Amino acid sequence: MEELITIQDVAAYLKMSPQTIYRMAQQGRIPAMKVQNRWRFRRGDIESWLSLKGEDACRHVLVVDEEPSAAELFIRVLEPEGYEVVVVSTGQMAIEKVGQRSFNLIYLNLTLPDLSGAETLRAIRQVDDTIVVAIIMGSEEGYLLQEVLGLGPFTVLVRPFGADEVIETAKMCV
């Protein structure tokens, strides 16, 4: 009989938080079983599940925003939903991250301290033109949106926005 492993073991294996694994088990989104009121997993089931899910087993999200409160919101909202969130504060850092690994979704602020949102998006599209991009902007930044519309963002979040809008946007790109 295959050994059963804990939430902490699965979290370490999948590089996700234990809270995320717990929520996924509760929702039936990962193969799990209850043993004496505790979630347990078979390593073989997890590996099979991972091979079926591929890269989408954990959604990879890049947040490009210099405001720490925005970064905190995305992490607090998306990680418990099973998303891996990477946060950078400049356009150049975003371009470097996209060159290093793949992302399913990018939340991109139009106003960054080094490059404009349009310059950043243009450079990201040169590295990977398949990434789904959600633009983050303030209501007074409509003129900046004109620059990026031709580069194919799939949606726009206008500040102030909340947790529901972040989750809804992330789920739309799946």
C-alpha positions as CSV (number, residue, x, y, z in Angstrom):
1,M,0.0,0.0,0.0
2,E,1.3,3.4,-1.0
3,E,2.2,5.8,1.9
4,L,-0.1,8.7,2.6
5,I,1.3,12.2,2.7
6,T,0.2,15.3,4.5
7,I,-0.9,18.8,3.3
8,Q,2.5,20.1,4.2
9,D,4.2,17.4,2.1
10,V,2.0,18.2,-0.9
11,A,2.5,22.0,-0.5
12,A,6.3,21.6,-0.4
13,Y,6.1,19.2,-3.5
14,L,3.9,21.6,-5.5
15,K,5.6,24.8,-4.1
16,M,2.3,26.1,-2.9
17,S,1.0,27.2,0.5
18,P,-0.6,24.6,2.8
19,Q,-3.7,26.8,2.9
20,T,-4.0,26.6,-0.9
21,I,-3.7,22.8,-0.8
22,Y,-6.2,22.6,2.0
23,R,-8.7,24.7,0.0
24,M,-8.1,22.7,-3.1
25,A,-8.8,19.4,-1.2
26,Q,-12.0,20.8,0.3
27,Q,-13.2,21.9,-3.2
28,G,-12.3,18.5,-4.8
29,R,-9.7,20.2,-7.1
30,I,-6.9,17.9,-6.1
31,P,-7.0,14.1,-5.3
32,A,-7.3,13.8,-1.6
33,M,-9.0,11.7,1.1
34,K,-10.0,12.3,4.7
35,V,-8.3,10.0,7.2
36,Q,-9.3,10.6,10.8
37,N,-10.6,14.1,9.9
38,R,-7.3,15.1,8.2
39,W,-6.6,15.4,4.6
40,R,-4.2,12.9,3.2
41,F,-2.8,12.3,-0.3
42,R,-1.2,9.5,-2.3
43,R,2.0,10.7,-4.0
44,G,1.1,8.7,-7.1
45,D,-2.3,10.3,-7.3
46,I,-0.7,13.7,-7.0
47,E,1.8,12.9,-9.7
48,S,-0.9,11.6,-12.0
49,W,-3.1,14.7,-11.4
50,L,-0.1,16.9,-12.1
51,S,0.6,15.2,-15.4
52,L,-3.0,15.6,-16.5
53,K,-3.1,19.2,-15.4
54,G,0.3,20.1,-16.8
55,E,1.3,23.7,-16.3
56,D,-2.2,24.7,-15.4
57,A,-2.1,22.7,-12.1
58,C,-0.9,26.0,-10.6
59,R,-1.7,29.2,-12.5
60,H,1.3,31.4,-12.8
61,V,0.6,35.1,-12.4
62,L,2.9,38.1,-12.7
63,V,1.9,41.4,-11.1
64,V,3.7,44.4,-12.3
65,D,3.0,47.3,-9.9
66,E,5.2,49.6,-7.8
67,E,2.5,50.0,-5.1
68,P,3.1,47.6,-2.2
69,S,-0.6,47.6,-1.3
70,A,-1.5,46.4,-4.8
71,A,1.0,43.6,-4.6
72,E,-0.4,42.6,-1.2
73,L,-4.0,42.5,-2.6
74,F,-3.1,40.2,-5.5
75,I,-1.1,37.8,-3.2
76,R,-3.8,37.8,-0.5
77,V,-6.6,37.1,-3.1
78,L,-5.0,34.8,-5.6
79,E,-2.7,32.5,-3.7
80,P,-5.5,30.9,-1.6
81,E,-7.3,30.3,-5.0
82,G,-4.3,28.2,-6.2
83,Y,-2.4,30.8,-8.2
84,E,1.3,31.3,-7.8
85,V,1.9,35.1,-7.7
86,V,5.2,36.8,-8.6
87,V,5.4,40.5,-8.0
88,V,7.8,43.0,-9.5
89,S,7.8,46.8,-9.3
90,T,9.3,47.9,-12.6
91,G,8.8,47.2,-16.3
92,Q,12.4,46.0,-16.7
93,M,12.0,43.4,-14.0
94,A,8.8,42.2,-15.6
95,I,10.5,41.7,-19.0
96,E,13.3,39.8,-17.2
97,K,10.8,37.5,-15.4
98,V,8.9,36.8,-18.6
99,G,12.2,35.8,-20.2
100,Q,13.0,33.4,-17.3
101,R,9.7,31.5,-17.0
102,S,6.2,31.3,-18.3
103,F,3.2,33.0,-16.9
104,N,-0.5,32.4,-17.6
105,L,-1.6,36.0,-16.7
106,I,0.1,39.3,-16.2
107,Y,-1.5,42.2,-14.3
108,L,0.3,45.3,-15.7
109,N,0.1,48.8,-14.2
110,L,0.3,51.4,-17.0
111,T,2.4,53.8,-14.8
112,L,5.7,52.3,-13.8
113,P,8.8,54.0,-12.4
114,D,11.1,53.1,-15.3
115,L,9.2,52.1,-18.5
116,S,5.7,53.0,-19.6
117,G,3.1,50.3,-19.5
118,A,3.1,50.4,-23.3
119,E,6.9,49.9,-23.6
120,T,6.7,47.1,-21.1
121,L,3.9,45.3,-22.8
122,R,5.6,45.7,-26.2
123,A,8.7,44.1,-24.9
124,I,6.8,41.3,-23.2
125,R,5.0,40.6,-26.4
126,Q,8.4,40.2,-28.1
127,V,9.3,37.5,-25.6
128,D,5.9,35.8,-25.5
129,D,2.9,37.0,-27.4
130,T,0.5,34.4,-25.9
131,I,0.5,35.7,-22.3
132,V,-2.9,37.1,-21.3
133,V,-2.5,40.6,-20.0
134,A,-4.9,42.6,-17.7
135,I,-4.1,46.3,-17.6
136,I,-4.2,48.2,-14.2
137,M,-4.9,51.9,-14.4
138,G,-6.3,54.8,-12.6
139,S,-9.4,56.5,-13.8
140,E,-7.4,59.6,-14.9
141,E,-5.0,57.5,-17.1
142,G,-7.4,56.9,-20.0
143,Y,-4.9,58.6,-22.4
144,L,-2.3,55.9,-21.5
145,L,-4.8,53.1,-22.5
146,Q,-4.8,54.3,-26.1
147,E,-1.1,53.3,-26.4
148,V,-1.6,49.7,-25.3
149,L,-4.9,48.9,-27.0
150,G,-3.2,47.7,-30.2
151,L,-1.0,45.4,-28.2
152,G,-3.8,43.2,-27.1
153,P,-4.6,43.4,-23.4
154,F,-7.6,41.3,-22.7
155,T,-9.2,43.4,-20.0
156,V,-8.7,46.5,-17.9
157,L,-9.0,47.0,-14.2
158,V,-9.6,50.6,-13.1
159,R,-8.6,51.6,-9.6
160,P,-10.1,51.3,-7.1
161,F,-10.9,47.6,-7.6
162,G,-11.4,44.8,-5.1
163,A,-10.8,41.1,-4.5
164,D,-13.9,40.0,-6.5
165,E,-12.6,41.8,-9.7
166,V,-9.1,40.3,-9.3
167,I,-10.5,36.8,-9.0
168,E,-13.0,37.2,-11.8
169,T,-10.3,38.5,-14.1
170,A,-8.0,35.6,-13.2
171,K,-10.7,33.0,-13.9
172,M,-11.7,34.6,-17.2
173,C,-8.2,34.0,-18.7
174,V,-8.4,30.2,-18.0
